[in-house]
Amino acid sequence: MKKYLSIVLTGALTAWAGAAEAQTKWQMPTPYAPGEFHTVNIRQFADDVKAGSGGKLEIVVHPAGSLMPLPQIKRAIQTGEVQIGEILLSALENEDPMFGVDTVPFVVTGYDASQQLMAKAKPALAERLKRQGIRLLYATPWPPQGFYADKPINSVADMKGLKFRSYGPSAARFGELVGAAVSTIQAAELGEALNTGRVNSMITSGATGSSAKVWETNVKYFYQLDAWLPHNGVIISEQAFMALDEGTRNAILKAAAAAETRGLELSKKRASDAVALLKQNGMQVQGPSAQLAADLKKVGATMASEWEAKAGADGAALLAPFKK
């Protein structure tokens, strides 16, 4: 009888240990709404990791800043509060200018060029994060950035005095150079900021504007500038990653590669769908006037010069092929 009970107990403990292993969970804060394409892509990534690891690792996604706001995510990964998260890479530009390489205005303006730039820049970005104990898994571009306003904009002079929403250092500098009053507002808070009149202009994608239902506010104009294509990065704790078994690590890397490819296609579709949605809801969607384009070219040249001065020779070398 004792031998039987011992066998039963051993089996139970083995089953419990297996179940515990299967229930390993990583918490993943993300800044954007559940329906935004970045979040949709991340949920698929999490599903792929769970399936690929045989259920050993579950990634619990917390969208829309519900666990923590974007500015806290990287630090939370470094301290071990969470194991994985999504950030806007250019939000780290004040830490190192190289993180803003994809937000230098009017240098890289289309998906093909944007992907070429990120392919060249990613090793440098990954190395900088690695020094801080963080692994860059994959990067996904936002659609091209355009300008929203509550009035017609025919030149940079028309932007002066606008209440301008920034989401990072490059956007803030753009606002300063065009004479706007700049406020930094994260995506999760954007709808409220627009509805209360805290801001009445911004440079961002059609995707962000449509997610915020900008047409329900006084902001009725969207200018397709194709100013830049910023990238989100999914990052993880290197320590947490290396603590996993080899099979689970491989499942993460495979899922990340698939997410990067899928994310690009989702971004392209979101770009066209968002512009159609803006038009459908009465927004005035148009390209810049000749005067506005000429004015913004000067703004872009100033920002490129400033960025290269901060980023040094390595940064200038990254941009050089795209400035010809």
Secondary structure, DSSP 8 states (H G I E B T S, - for coil): -HHHHHHHHHHHHHHHHHHHHHTEEEEEE-SS-TTSHHHHHHHHHHHHHHHHTTTSEEEEEE-TTSSS-HHHHHHHHHHTS-SEEEEEGGGGTTT-GGGGGGGSTTTS-SHHHHHHHHHHHHHHHHHHHHTTTEEEEEEEE---EEEEESS--SSGGGGTT-EEEESSHHHHHHHHHTT-EEEE--HHHHHHHHHTTS-SEEEEEHHHHHHTTGGGSS--EEE-------EEEEEEEHHHHHTS-HHHHHHHHHHHHHHHHHHHHHHHHHHHHHHHHHHHTT-EEE---HHHHHHHHHHHHHHHHHHHHHHHHHHHHHHGGG--
